[in-house]
Structure formats: structure tokens, C-alpha cells
Amino acid sequence: MVIRYLTPDEKKNYAHTIIGYDALAIIVHKSNPIKSLTLQQLIDIYRGKIERWSQLGGVDKPIILISKQPNRGLLYLFEKGTGLFHPSNPANSNPAKTIATWAWDAGANNNNIVWTGGLPDAISYISLGSALAHIANGMPIKIIALDGVFPSAESIANHSYPIVGELSLVYHKDDSKAKKFIEYMLSDTAQKVIAKNKFNRVDYAK
């Protein structure tokens, strides 16, 4: 199961089916007064051009950058949405398109959540579904808008939110058991579970 878009080679070699949609939520500590960023400001933060919250109208503290380790699905989604790439990416040699080398590389999604919830000056990105679930359980983080748009079921469905991802199941083309599982995942029963876990159904609005 992946949140990122598949590469052309992956689409050629494997079958895939979209079972839902998610968004890349930008999160900060709950105490951070910043409520919204433009996509360009987010890019400038992650490439190290904006280094202090005071440059954005916040407190005069250095921004703690939290990103993702290479080969993580959310990193691919972040790279696609911002045009920035991990410093270790061999395909990129342009410093203006590189995530700052001092950004913390999180592994599991819980790392992003816990680090951001414990560090008042941190910024990170995470699956919207995961962010909403942790906020509901009391984690002191908040989601900020991008280009004036908050990630929501509606803004994901109409793509007004800038960074949206597909939830896809990837499988061998001749795997009959996988195909039966896909049928189940597209059923109303399974789609209700996807919605319950705060992701968008494939047939949003039901």
C-alpha cells in the first residue's frame, strides 16, 4: 500500500488500484501562532531560506525542520508537491531544489507526530488522516493551511488543496487473491472503514 504516485515503470510492471485519497498535512506545535503558509513559504522554509519563525510573523526562534528518510512515501509526495528533494537524491544537484541538510529525517510517521508535538518550534508534514487521529487523541499539534486552504474532505476531492495523494494497493497483475481483495476494498463496507479512519473514500460524498 502506498500514498505516493507510482512511477511509469511501476505502472508498467504492476497493477494498482486507488482505494482512497489523502493529503499531505503541514503540522506545527499547537502553541505556534502561525495559521497559514503559502506553498512558496513552505518551500523556502524547507530549503533553508526562511530560518526563523519571526520571518513569518511568529516568535523569534529558529525553525526546527522535520522531514522524512529517503524511500518514504510521504517524502515522495512532499517532493512532488514542492519540487524539493532529499539531499541524498542522486538525481538532484541544484541547491535551490534541495531540502536543507540540517532537517531531521523521521522514519515512522509517529516520529513526525511526537517530535512536532514535543518541540514548540518544529514544523513537519504527515498524512492528514494520521494528523487528525492524533489531534483527536490529544497530541498538541495543529494543521496549518497552505495557500489559504486547509486540507479537508472537500479540498482533497476538488484538489483545491495543493498536495493530495492517492492511497493505492499495488499487486501482481495475475494475482487472483489480490483482485478479490481489491473488490472488497472498493465495496461500501471497506470504504466506510477508510472514511472512519479519516481518509477520503474513492467515491467521496457517500
Sequence and secondary structure as in RCSB ss.txt:
>XXXX:A:sequence
MVIRYLTPDEKKNYAHTIIGYDALAIIVHKSNPIKSLTLQQLIDIYRGKIERWSQLGGVDKPIILISKQPNRGLL
YLFEKGTGLFHPSNPANSNPAKTIATWAWDAGANNNNIVWTGGLPDAISYISLGSALAHIANGMPIKIIALDGVF
PSAESIANHSYPIVGELSLVYHKDDSKAKKFIEYMLSDTAQKVIAKNKFNRVDYAK
>XXXX:A:secstr
 BSS   HHHHHHSEEEEEEEEEEEEEEETT    EE HHHHHHHHTTS  BGGGGTS SSB EEEEE TT HHH
HHHHHHHS B TT TT   GGGB  TTSEEE SHHHHHHHHHH TTEEEEEEHHHHHHHHHTT SEEEEEETTB 
  HHHHHTT SS EEEEEEEE TT HHHHHHHHHHTSHHHHHHHHHTT EETTTT 
